[in-house]
């Protein structure tokens, strides 16, 4: 079974890493920002965690794709590409942890936490779009 995991395409492996890495973090987010939801039942908590995980994945996929386009040139070899894709998955998890920590320190409500996270993701997208529009100056 472990061998099949390593044979998966890098993008699919990255998606799996992001999904499995974000899932426990979403439970922590529900516990921190919406503790009354934890008492409603196991299926409500699991469903909420899965829904929040899918939302986090969708929120993070566009900035990470723009980041990949900005840093990778066309001459990249497959080994380096696999490493970059793997690190992008870890980077997405790091962003989510950072957003959670900042929101917890500022005592944000769950709704404001989601709004700020979407806003920060949007700002990350704008940054990478602007960065990719700047002409690359090669060192000679």
N, C-alpha and C positions, 0 to 999 in steps of 0.2 A: 504494500500500500504506500509506503514512503517513497518508493521508486516512481510511482505514478505521479506523486505530487511534484517531483523534480522534473518530470517530463512535460508538465503543463507549460503553455506559452507564457512569456513574461508578463503580458498585460493581464492575463487571467490569474496568474499567481499573485500579482500585485493587488488585484481586486479581492482575492481571497484573504490576503494579508490585511488589507484595510478593513474588510468586513469583520474578520475574527478579532482584530485588534481594537476596533471601535466598540464592539458589542459589550464588553465589560465596562468600558468607560461610560456608555450610555446608561447603564444601571447606576453608576456612581452619580451621573448628572441627575437622574430622576430622584435619587436618594437625597441629593443636596438641594435641588431646586423645587421639587414637587414631592415632598415626603408623604403627603396624604394619599398619593397614588399607590404607594407601596402596600398600604393596608387594604386595598380593594380586591386583591386576589392574585394568584400566580399567573393566570392567563392574561390578565390586564397588564401586569408588569412585563411579561415576556413579549406580548404584542406591542406594547409601547417601546420597549427596548429595540425590537426589530424595526419598527417604523422609524424610530429616531436614528438607528444605524443606517438605514437606507437614505434618509434625509441627509445625514452627515456625508455619506458617500457621494451623493449627487452634488452637494454644496462644494466638496473638495475636488471633484474630478476636473472641472474646468480650469481652476487656477493651476493645478498640477500639470495639466496638458499644455497650457500656455508656458509654464515654466520649462517643461521638457522641450518644447519647440524653440525656446529662447536659448537654451544652453547646449543643445545637441546640434552638431553640424552633420552634414550628409555623409561624412567619411567615417562615422563611428562604427566600430566593429561590434559583432553580436555579443561578445563577452562583456564589453563595457556597457552596452545597451541594457543587458539583463541586470547589471549592477545598478545602473541609473534608475531603472524601473522599480527595483526592490527598494532603493533608498527613497524614492518618491512615496511609496507606501508608508514607510516609517515616518517620513516628513508629514504626511497627512495626519497620522496619529499624534505626532508631536504638536501640530497646530491645534488639534482638538483638545489636547491636554492643556495647552497654554490658554485657550479660550475659556476652558472650564475653570482654571485657576483664577484668571483675571475676573471672571464673573462672580466667582465665590468671594473673592476679596472685596469686591464692590457691592456685595449683598444684592445682586440683581435678582429679579423674579424670573421664573422660567420663560415667560413670554419675552421679557427684555433680553434675556440671555440668547434666545434663538434669534431675535432681531439683530442684536449686535454681532452674532456669529455670521449671519447672512451678509450684513454690511461689511464686515472685515473680509469675507470671501470675495465680495464684489470689489473692494479696494485692491485686493491682491490681483484680481483679474485685470483691473485697469492698469496696475503697475506693470504687469508682464506684457500687456498689449503695447503700452508706451515704450517699454524696454525693447520689444521686438521691432518697433518702428524706427528706433534710432539706428542709423547705419553703423555697421561694424567697421571699426578702424583697425586694420591689421598692422601688427608691428613688423617693421622691416629691419 
